[in-house]
């Protein structure tokens, strides 16, 4: 019999409990939801779990927080363990199914501290959320952090809209860039591992 791994596990880091201890269950304003995302993203890289990325899923109209996610690639050793993947998967676990847009469910939105990478683009597209809220888009993320976000098309937002997913951009953009710049300082100082796709055939 072939000896193969049969499961892998990704989970939120223990410090999440501390960060959420003073957070209300309902956050009505999108800007305040994004502030929480920035706070989690900034702590995440400092704790060594992964990149400076965080996300949450909320009920769009009430602001009830359904789940949060942070990037745990380094902590888990699993390359797909991005913040959006955790937030979406945990929200689907909480609601009992793969479709966050299913019958009888409230409208869900995903809040992320930058436009999704190519992997998380697909994960968001198929998750059932009806809105995507991002702090920003554009080359700044890759330029500052040195991460390779993948070959996402220029029509990425239009593709979401065509599938009934509202895209809301530039929510606390400068705050996102501040987190990325602080991360870059640590990268330049040699204190952080940047995981990336290989730049060529090796």
N, C-alpha and C positions, 0 to 999 in steps of 0.2 A: 504493500500500500504506500502511495506517495505521502510523504510527511509534509503537509502544507498548513499554513496558518488558516484558521477558519473564521476568525472575526478580528475586527479592530475596534478600538474604543477611542472616542474623543469626548472630552467633557470640559466644562467650565472650570477655571482655576479656583482654588479655595478663597482667594482674596476677593472674589466677586461678592461674597456675602457681606464683607465690610463695606464695600462701595455702595451696595444697595440698601444698607441698613437704614439710611435716612431718606430713601427715595420713596415717594408715595406710589401707591398702586395705580393711580390715574394721573397722567400728565397731559392736560388738555392742549397746551400750545406746542406746535411742531418745533419751534425754536428751543423750547425747554427739553424736548425729547432729544434733539440734536446735541444740546449741551451735555446730556448724560452720555451720549455716544462718544463725544470728544473726551470726556473725563475717563471713560473706560479705555479708550484707545491709548491715551497718554500713559495711563498706569500699566497697560498691558505690555508695552515694549520695555518699560522700566523693570518689570518683574521677570523679563526674559522668556515670556511665553511664545512670542512671535512678533510679527510686525505691528506698526502703530495703527491698527485697524479694529473697529468695533461696529456693531450693528444692533438694532433691536426691531422687534415686530410689535406693533401696537394696533389696537382697534382704531381705525382712522377717525371715527366720529366722536368717540368718547375719550380717547387717549389712554385707555387701559393698556398697561404694558403686559404683553403676553409672554415675551421671551427677550433675552439679550444674548449676544454672542461676541466673542473676541477671537482674534487669530491665535491659534494654539499649534501652529505648524512645528515650532521648535520643541514645545513641551510634549507633543504627542508623537513626533516623528512621522507624521502623516501629511503629505503635501496638500491634500484637499481640505485641510482643517482650517478654512478661512472663516472670518467673522460672520459673513452672510450665511454660509452653510450651517454653522452652529445655530444661529438665530432662527433660521427657517426650519431646520430639523427639530429644534426644541419646541417651536411654535406648533408644528404639525403633531408632535408628541402630545403637547398640552391639549390640542383640540381634537385629537383622536383620529387623524387621517391625513393623507398626503395633499389634499386640496384645501388650501386656506381660503379659497373662494367658493367653497361648497354650499349647497342649499342649507338655509337656516343659520349660517354663520354671519357674524358682522363683517363689514369690509375691513380687511387688514392691510396695513402698509408696512413697508420695510424702510427703516431709516439707517443710512450708512454715511460714514464720514468721507466718502468720495465715490465717484462713479465706479460700479463694479468692474473687476477684472473679467477676462473672457470666461473663466470658469463660473464665477458667481453671476455673471450675466445670464448664462443658461439656467443656473439654479433658481434665480429669481423669476425668469420667464415661465418656468414650469411649476412654480410653487403655489400659485393661486392668489398671491397678493394682488390687490387692485391699485396700489400706489407705491411708487418708489421715491423716496425723499433723499436727496444727496446734498452734501455740503458744497460740492463742486465737480467740475470735469476739466479736462484739458491736460497739457503735458507737465504741469507743475509737480504732480505727485511723482512721476517717474524721474523728473529732473532733480528733485530734492532728495528723494529717498533712495534712488538707484534701483528700485524694483522694476521688473518687466511685467507690465500688466497684460501683455498679449495683444494680438492684432484685432482689436475691436473696430468695427466699421463706423464711419462718421454718422451713419443713420441709426445709431444704437437707440437713441431716445424715441425716434419715430417708430421703430420696430416694437418697442414696448407699447406705445400709444395705439398702434394698429391692433394690438392684442388686448386692448381694454385696460392697460396699466398706465395710470396717470404718472407722469414724471415731474417732480418738483425739484428745481435746482437752486443752487447758490443760497443754501440755508446755513448761515454762519460759516461762510467760506474761509474768511481770514483766520478764524479759530482753528480750522482744520489745518491750514498751512503752518500755523504756529506749532502744532503737534508734530508735523512732518519735519519742520526745521530743527526742532529739539532732538528728534530722532537722528537726523543727519549728523548733528554735532557728535553724538555718541558713536555713530558709524565711523566718522573721520578719526575719532580718538581710538578706534580699534576695540571698542567695548561691546560691539553688537555684531551678530552673524546675520548677513543678508542672504536669504535663500532665494534662488532665482532659477529660471529655466536656463539651460546651457546656451551659450551664445553661438554655438556652431557644432558641427559634427565632431565628437570626441570619442 
